[in-house]
């Protein structure tokens, strides 16, 4: 299941938008995709979502970006070519590709269908590369990928609304399933109402759970309750509201990356409650862990990355069955740099998605 790198002999001319330095500004970029191998599919990309990770990589916030950089790992497209050993897809099928395109296939994580935890996992576009090779992501017209790392896309879901599920969707679905936070009647807290948080609310309600959104912004209350169907809303800096909710939640999905206090969240949990961290923290600013709050009630704090391929397919099928999609703003490729500036300011509700097929001009 190892991903073939883009340095492999190529015969697919490709076109996308790339950043060439840490300014992060994207501009037209011609390149080549590798040949379609026996286990590969080639996709004509229809839509690609914009994740906050894309912004950080474009601007080299983590010091690991390799340029030219074509971002994009929330990809939906139509299969245009299949290899001789492909069994999951045929030409004309819709397919989705998320955060990874390769893994070793042999380690215990891969054997357990958790390729996202494989030490040799290959990201869809290069985020780290010991040998200096570069993969290019979904801000482009075509993609060649091993069929194992593509999922069948439900026919009833809109491709634009479904694209963010390939990152944001599986990132919340995987820990909800793993930590048993899916039972009808359970009470789930969701911290942060952004790209991940709003999808977490939708999945939780589809599971039949009671959902409370926890946010610093009272302005998001109507969206949480009236638009997304959450049952209640807490302003995290309102001590009276937080006090009234102590010990009421079976679990909390925390989607916030910015530094914030964990003790008030832990105190919202019932005995044996679980606080699951999804937001990527600043590694230079260690998070304070209030151990005593965990002792009182045998509570658990954990973290989760994106899911493996088997559960990504399961998640997409669940989304199709329950008509779950992200709330998106569809943009043209010409507007992508403006969208990145807006994303910096949090000015999106809740995810930008690029209409690749109708706006990627090859000039």
N, C-alpha and C positions, 0 to 999 in steps of 0.2 A: 504493500500500500504506500510505498514511498512516493512522494511527489516528484515529478520530473521538473527540474528547474528551467527557467526561461533561457538559460544559456545553451540548452540542448538544441541541436540542429532544427531549424524552424522552417516551415513552409506556409504559415498563416500570417499574412500581413494584417496588422492590427493598428487601431487608432484610438487614442484616448486623450485625457488631460493629465498632466503631470506637474509636480513641483520640482524645481531643479536646485533649490537651496532652502534654508531654514526660514526664509520669508513666508514660505507656505503658499505662495501665489501659484495657482494652477494655470497652465496654458496648453495649447494643442501639442500632441506628442505622437509621432509615428514610431512603431516598434514592431516586433515579430513575436508571435506565439509559437510554441513548439508544435511539432506534428501531432496529429491525433493518433495515439497508440492503440493497441489492441483492447486495452481496458478503459479507454478514454471516451468522453463525449465532448463535442464542441457545441457551445451555446452561443446564440445571438442574444446579446443582453438587451432586455427590455427596460428594466428599472434597476437602480441601485440606491440603497439608502445611505444616508450620511450619519455616521456614528461619531460621538465625541472623541473616540480613539483616533479617528481619521485626522481630526484637527490637531491633536497632540503630536501625531507622527509627522504631519506635514510641517509643523513648526519645530520639530526635533526637541520637544519638551523633555524627553527621556534620554537624549544624547545617543540614541541608537539608530536614527534614521539614515537610510542609504538613498542617495539620489542618483538619477531621477526616480521619483516616487509617484506611482499611480495608486491612489488609495481605493477603498471600497470593498466591503466584505458582507454586504446585505444584498445579494445579487439574485435576480429572477430573470430567466430567459427561456428561449425556445431552443430545443435540441435540433441542430442542423446536420450533425454527423455522429455516427457511433462506431466504435471499434468492433472488431470481429468477435471479441469475447464479452462484449457488453450484453447484459441480460435484463437490466433494470429499466432501461429507456429505449425508446425508438424515436426516429426522426419525427418532429412535430410535437413531442411532449413538452410540457412546461417543467422546468427544473429550477431548483434553488441551491445556491452555494453560500455558506456562511463564513465563519472565521478561519477555517483551516482547509487545506487541500492535500495534506499528507501526514503520515506517521509511520513508525517503524513496522507496525503490524505484528510484532513478536513479543513485546513486553507485556507484563501483566495488565497494565492499563488498557492496552489495545485489545488483549484477549477478553477483557471485561466490557468491551464496547465503550470505553471512556478515553477515546483517542485524544481528547483535549488535554489530558494529563500525561501524555506520552512525552518523555524527555526529548524525543526527536520530532515532535509535532511541528509541521510546517504551516505557517500562517498564510492566508490567501494572498496578501501582499507582504513584502518583506518587512518584518519588525525586528528580527535579529537573524544574523546569518554568519556563522563562523567562517565560511569559505568565501564570503563576499559576493555570492550569487544573489540575483534579484528576481523576485516574482512581482508581477504587476497585477493590480486589483481590478475592481469592477467599474471604475470610471472609464470605461472603454467599450468598444463595440462587440468584441467576442471574448470568449474564455474557453480554454481547453483544460479539462480536469478529469482525474480518475473518477469513474462512476461511483466508487465507494463514498466519495466526499461530496456528492450531490444528492439532494433529496427530491422525491416526487412532490410536485406542487399541486395542491388541491385545485380542481377546476372551478369550484364555486367561489374561491377567494380572489379578490382583486389583486393583481400582481403588485400594484403600487402599495396597497395597504399591507400586503403580506410580506413584502421585502424586509422590513425591520424585524420581523419575527425570527429571521435567520441569525440575528445577534441578540437584540433586546429580548425577544420572545423566549428563546431557549435559555438565556441567562437567568431569567426568573423562573421558568418552568422546571428546570433541572433541580435546583435546590428545594423547590416546593415538593417535588416528587420524592427526592432522596430523603428529606427530613420529615416526611409524613405530614406535610402541611397542605393536605388536599381533601380532608374529610368533610363532608357536609356538616354544617353546624359549628365547625371550628371558627375561632375568632382570629383573624390575621390582621396585623398591623403592616402598613406599607409606608415607609419613610421616604419622602420625596415623590413628587408627581411630575416626573419628566418622562423621557423616552422609555426607561425601564419601568418606572413606577406605574404609569398609566396602563401598561400591558399587564403588570402584575395584578392590578385591580380587576381587569377583565378576566384573566384566568381564574382568579380566586372566586369571582362571582359565578363563573361557569361550573366550578367545582361545588357550588352550593354553600360557600362559606360566608360568614359575617366579616365585613371588611371595614377597617378604620384607616383613613389616610392621615398621616402625621406630617405636618409641614410647618415651616417657619412663616409661610405666607398665607394670611387670611384670604387674600385675593383668589386663592385656588379652591376655596370651599365650594363654590357653586359648580365648578367643573368636576370636582370629586363626587359630589352628591347627585347633582341633577343630570350631568352628562355621562358620567362613568358608572353611576349606580352604587357607589360606596354607601355604607350604612351610617357612618359617622365620620367626623372630622375633628382632629385635634391640632391646635396651634401649639407647637412644641415649647414656646417660651411663655405660655400661659400656665402658670403654676397651679391655678385652681382647676383648670381642665385636666391637666396631667395627673393631679392628685386624685381626681374623681375616677380616673381610669386605671388606677394601680391594681395590678394583679388580675387583669381581665383578659389578657391575650394569650392564646396558645403558641403563637409564633409571630415574629416580625421579620419582614424582608426590608433590609436597609439598602437603598440604592444610591445614597449620597456619598460623593467622593470628598467633598470639602470637610475639613476637620470639624467635628461636633462631639458633644458629650454623649457617652454611651450609658452612663449610670441611669439617667431618667428613662431611657428606653428599656433597660433591663428590669427596672422596677414596674414596668407595665405588664410584664410577663407573669403568667400563672406559675405554680410549681411545675418544674420540668419543662418550662417554656424555652423556646429556641430563638435566639437573635442571629440572623444570617446576614453577613456583610457581603455586599456585591460591589459597592463603589470602590474603585482602585485608589488606595490612599497615597499620600505623599510619603515616599520611603525615607525622606530625610527628616520627617516629623513623626516620630513614633506615637501611636495611639495609646492613650492612657487606658489601662484595663482595670476596672474596679472589681477586684476579685471578691471582696466581701459581698457585693451585690449578687454574685453568682452563687456563693455558698448558701445564701438565704433563699431557699427554694429549689436547690439543685438545678440551677438554670444552666443553659449552654449557650456559648457564643462560638460561632463558626464562620466560615467564609466559603465561597463557591466561585468557580470559573464558569465558563460556558459548558454546555453538555456535549456528550459524544454523539456519534452519527445515528445510532439506533434511537436514542431518545429525542434527537432533533426531528427524525421522521415521525416519531410518535406525537411530538408536539405539533407538527404541521397537520397531522391528521385530526388531532383534537381541535385545533383551530378551525379546520375546515368543517368539522361536525357542528361546532358551536358558533360558527361565523365570527370568529375573533380576528380582528386585524388592528393594526396600529392606526392612530389618528395622524395623518400626514399632511404636509404641504408639498405638493409636487412642483418642482422647478425645472427649468431648462439648464443644460450644461453651461450656457452663456452666463447664467446667474450664480454659478457655483461659488465664486470668490465672495460675492455679496452674502451668500448663505453662510459661508464660514465666518464672516464678521458678525453676522446676526447670531450664530451659534455661540460665539465667544461671549455675547451679552445675554445668552439665554432667551433670545427672541425667536422662539419656535414652539409650536404647539402641535405635536410633540416631537415630530421627526421630519426632517427634510428627506425627500426622495427625488432622485434625478430621473427624468424621463429620457433615458438614454436613446431609445429607438427613434424618437421623434425630434431630438434636438442636438444629436452629436454630428455636426457637420465635419466632413473630412477635408478641411482646408487649413 
